[in-house]
Amino acid sequence: MTARPDTPRSRRERPAKPALTREGIVAAALAVLRAEGLRKLTMRRLAEELDTGPASLYVYVRNTAELHAAVLDELLGTVGPAPAEGSWRERLEGVLTSYTAMLFAYPDLARSALTARPSGAHYLNLIETLLALLDEGGVPPAQAAWGVDLLLQHATATAAEHTDEASQEDWDALRHAVHEASERTRPHIAGLAGPLLSGPPEARLSWGFQALIGGIERTAVPG
C-alpha cells in the first residue's frame, strides 16, 4: 500500500541533526548577521536557525555579548596581514584601515565592538601584528601596549559613528550652524568654519591614525 502524501514521517526516518559545536554556532550566527543584521542576532533567532532550543546554545556561548564577540573575532580573520611594502607607519595604517573597513561592512557590529571583548585567535593575531609594527618602529614596549588599545578604539569609534548615518537635512543644519557662527561670541568656530567640515572621511581617518601613531611614539606611559 502506498502511503498517503500527508502521512506524518516517522522521527526514526529523519536524518539526524548535526551535533552542535561552537564553530558551527558562530558560523550560523555570521550567516544571520549577514542576512538580517546584528539586531536580529539573538539566541532565540540563532536557535531557530540551528533547529534547536535556546538552552542548548548556552552550553557553548554564555550570552549574547559573548556571541557577538565570537562573531567579531571570526570577522577579524578577514583583516589582511600587514602590507609587504612601505614604511612601518604606512603598513600599520594599512592594517588599521583594513580593520575599519571590515566594521564599515557590518555597521551594526561596529557599535557592539566598542564594548565587545573578543579573545579568539584572530583578535590575538591582529594585536600581535600591530605590536610587531610598533616594535619595528622603535616604539617603547609600554607605549606600544597602551597604544594598540588607543588605535583600535579610534578605528572602532569611527566605524560606529557611521552606524546610523545622519540625514542630509542634519548635515545641512550642522553646516549652516557652523558657517553662521558669530565672530564675536564664537570666534574660533567662525575662523575655522571651512576646515571644521572639510576633507573626505578616508582622509580624516588617515590623519587620525597618523596623529595617534605620532603621539604614541612620543608619549611615555606614566609610572
C-alpha positions in Angstrom: 0.0 0.0 0.0 1.3 3.4 -0.9 1.5 5.9 2.0 -0.7 9.0 1.7 1.3 12.2 1.0 0.1 13.8 4.2 1.1 10.8 6.4 3.5 12.0 9.2 7.0 10.9 8.7 8.5 8.8 11.5 11.2 10.5 13.5 13.4 7.4 13.0 13.3 8.1 9.3 14.5 11.7 9.6 18.2 12.4 9.1 20.0 13.1 12.4 20.7 16.8 13.1 24.4 17.6 13.1 25.9 17.9 16.6 26.2 21.4 17.9 29.7 22.9 18.1 30.9 26.3 19.0 32.4 26.7 15.5 29.0 25.7 13.9 27.1 28.1 16.2 29.5 31.0 15.2 29.2 30.2 11.5 25.3 30.2 11.8 25.5 33.5 13.7 27.6 35.0 11.0 25.1 33.9 8.4 22.2 35.5 10.3 24.3 38.7 10.8 24.9 39.0 7.0 21.3 38.3 6.1 19.4 40.1 8.8 21.8 42.4 10.7 23.0 42.3 14.3 19.7 43.4 15.9 18.2 40.1 14.7 21.1 38.1 16.0 19.6 36.8 19.3 20.0 33.5 21.0 16.4 32.7 20.1 16.8 33.5 16.4 20.1 31.5 16.3 18.4 28.5 17.9 15.7 28.7 15.2 18.4 28.8 12.6 20.1 25.7 14.1 16.8 23.9 14.7 17.4 23.6 18.4 16.3 25.2 21.7 18.0 28.4 23.0 19.0 26.5 26.2 21.2 24.2 24.1 23.3 27.1 22.9 24.3 28.3 26.3 26.5 25.2 26.7 28.8 26.7 24.1 28.1 30.5 24.3 27.3 32.1 27.7 25.2 35.0 26.5 24.5 37.3 23.5 27.5 39.5 24.4 29.9 36.5 24.1 28.2 35.5 20.9 28.8 39.0 19.4 32.4 38.9 20.5 32.9 35.5 18.9 31.3 36.7 15.6 33.6 39.8 15.7 36.6 37.6 16.2 35.6 35.4 13.2 35.3 38.5 11.0 38.7 39.7 12.2 40.0 36.8 10.2 39.2 38.8 7.1 41.5 41.6 8.0 44.5 41.2 5.9 48.1 40.9 7.1 50.4 43.9 7.1 51.3 45.1 3.6 54.7 44.0 2.4 55.7 47.4 1.0 56.0 50.8 2.7 57.3 52.1 6.0 56.3 50.7 9.3 53.9 53.6 9.8 52.3 53.1 6.4 51.9 49.4 6.9 50.5 50.0 10.4 47.9 52.4 9.0 47.1 49.8 6.3 46.2 47.2 8.8 44.1 49.6 10.9 42.3 50.8 7.7 41.5 47.2 6.8 40.1 46.7 10.3 38.0 49.8 10.0 36.7 48.8 6.5 35.6 45.4 7.9 33.5 47.2 10.5 32.1 49.6 7.9 30.8 46.5 6.1 28.9 45.4 9.2 27.8 48.7 10.7 25.6 47.2 13.4 28.6 45.2 14.7 30.8 48.4 14.9 28.8 49.8 17.8 28.8 46.4 19.5 32.6 46.2 19.0 33.0 49.3 21.3 32.2 47.1 24.2 32.9 43.6 22.9 35.8 41.7 24.3 37.0 39.2 21.7 39.7 36.8 22.8 39.9 34.4 19.9 42.8 33.6 17.6 42.0 36.2 15.0 41.9 39.0 17.6 45.2 37.9 19.1 46.7 37.8 15.6 45.6 41.4 15.0 47.1 42.5 18.3 50.4 40.7 17.5 50.6 42.3 14.1 50.1 45.8 15.5 52.6 45.3 18.3 55.2 43.9 15.8 54.8 47.0 13.6 55.2 49.4 16.5 58.2 47.4 17.7 59.7 47.7 14.2 59.3 51.5 14.5 61.2 51.5 17.8 58.2 52.4 19.9 58.9 51.5 23.6 57.0 48.4 24.7 54.8 50.0 27.3 53.8 52.8 24.9 53.0 50.2 22.2 50.9 48.1 24.6 48.7 51.1 25.5 48.9 52.5 22.0 47.3 49.4 20.4 44.2 49.9 22.5 44.0 53.6 21.5 44.4 52.9 17.8 41.7 50.2 17.8 39.4 52.5 19.8 39.8 55.2 17.2 39.1 52.8 14.3 36.1 51.2 16.1 34.6 54.5 17.1 35.0 55.9 13.6 33.0 53.0 12.2 30.4 53.1 15.0 29.9 56.8 14.4 28.5 55.9 10.9 26.2 53.1 12.1 23.2 55.4 11.9 24.1 57.8 9.1 22.9 61.4 9.6 20.3 62.6 7.1 21.2 65.2 4.5 19.0 67.6 6.4 21.1 67.0 9.6 24.3 67.7 7.7 22.9 70.8 6.2 21.8 72.1 9.6 25.2 71.5 11.0 27.0 73.3 8.1 24.6 76.2 8.4 25.2 76.5 12.2 29.0 76.4 11.8 29.1 78.9 9.0 26.7 81.2 10.7 28.7 81.2 14.0 29.3 84.7 15.3 32.8 86.1 15.2 32.0 87.9 18.4 30.7 85.1 20.5 32.4 82.1 18.9 35.4 83.5 17.1 37.3 80.2 16.9 34.4 78.4 15.2 33.8 81.3 12.8 37.5 81.4 11.9 37.7 77.6 11.2 34.3 77.0 9.7 35.8 75.7 6.5 38.4 73.3 8.0 36.0 72.0 10.6 33.9 70.4 7.9 36.5 69.8 5.3 38.0 66.6 3.9 36.6 63.2 2.8 36.1 60.6 5.5 39.1 58.5 4.4 41.4 61.5 4.7 40.2 62.3 8.2 40.6 58.7 9.2 44.1 58.5 7.9 45.1 61.8 9.6 43.7 60.5 12.9 45.8 57.3 12.6 48.9 59.4 11.8 48.3 61.8 14.7 47.8 58.9 17.1 50.8 56.9 15.9 53.0 60.0 16.3 51.6 60.7 19.8 52.1 57.1 20.9 55.7 57.2 19.7 56.5 60.3 21.7 54.3 59.9 24.8 55.7 57.9 27.7 53.4 55.8 29.8 53.1 57.2 33.4 54.6 55.3 36.3 
